[in-house]
Amino acid sequence: MKSKLTSRKFWLATLTNIVSITVVFKEIGGTTGIIFGIIGTIASSLVYMVSESKVDIERAKSTVTEVKDQISKLEGSSDK
């Protein structure tokens, strides 16, 4: 969890959401500003979730590979 709080992606997504929500509630730019504020909030959240899921997938693949390697070593040592 601590690594998520120190992540640049996390803080960039958080800042983008804050700015976009501020644009919506302050009605900066009229209707166009509100629409782009909503789009900005949704887009930054989606991009963050997709990028973090890709990182998590790669971490899981690495863990699976490591476990398979350890199993192979154990199976090899039991044959002797």
C-alpha positions in Angstrom: 0.0 0.0 0.0 2.8 2.4 0.8 4.2 1.9 -2.7 0.9 3.1 -4.1 1.0 6.3 -2.1 4.5 7.1 -3.3 3.6 6.3 -6.9 3.9 9.3 -9.4 1.0 7.7 -11.4 -1.2 7.8 -8.3 -0.5 11.4 -7.5 -0.9 12.5 -11.1 -4.2 10.8 -11.3 -5.3 12.3 -8.0 -4.3 15.8 -9.1 -6.0 15.4 -12.4 -9.2 14.3 -10.7 -9.0 17.3 -8.3 -8.6 19.8 -11.1 -11.3 18.2 -13.2 -13.8 18.1 -10.3 -12.9 21.7 -9.5 -13.6 22.7 -13.1 -17.0 21.0 -12.9 -18.1 22.5 -9.6 -16.8 26.0 -10.3 -18.3 25.8 -13.8 -15.1 27.1 -15.3 -15.6 27.3 -19.1 -19.4 27.0 -19.0 -21.0 23.8 -20.4 -17.9 22.9 -22.3 -15.7 23.1 -19.2 -18.1 20.9 -17.3 -18.2 18.3 -20.0 -14.4 18.2 -20.3 -14.1 18.2 -16.5 -16.2 15.1 -16.3 -14.3 13.5 -19.2 -11.0 14.4 -17.5 -12.0 12.8 -14.3 -13.2 9.6 -15.9 -10.3 9.4 -18.3 -7.6 9.9 -15.6 -9.2 7.3 -13.3 -9.4 4.8 -16.2 -5.9 5.3 -17.3 -4.6 4.9 -13.7 -6.6 1.7 -13.2 -5.4 0.2 -16.5 -1.8 1.1 -15.9 -1.8 -0.3 -12.4 -3.6 -3.5 -13.6 -0.8 -4.0 -16.1 1.8 -3.6 -13.4 -0.1 -6.1 -11.2 -0.4 -8.6 -14.1 3.4 -8.5 -14.7 4.1 -8.9 -11.0 1.8 -11.9 -10.9 3.5 -13.5 -13.9 6.9 -13.0 -12.3 5.6 -14.6 -9.1 4.2 -17.6 -11.0 7.5 -18.0 -12.9 9.5 -17.9 -9.6 7.2 -20.5 -8.0 7.5 -22.8 -11.0 11.3 -22.5 -10.8 11.3 -23.3 -7.1 9.1 -26.3 -7.7 11.4 -27.5 -10.5 14.4 -27.2 -8.1 12.5 -29.1 -5.4 11.5 -31.9 -7.8 15.1 -32.1 -9.1 16.5 -32.4 -5.6 14.1 -35.2 -4.6 15.2 -37.3 -7.6 18.7 -37.6 -6.2 
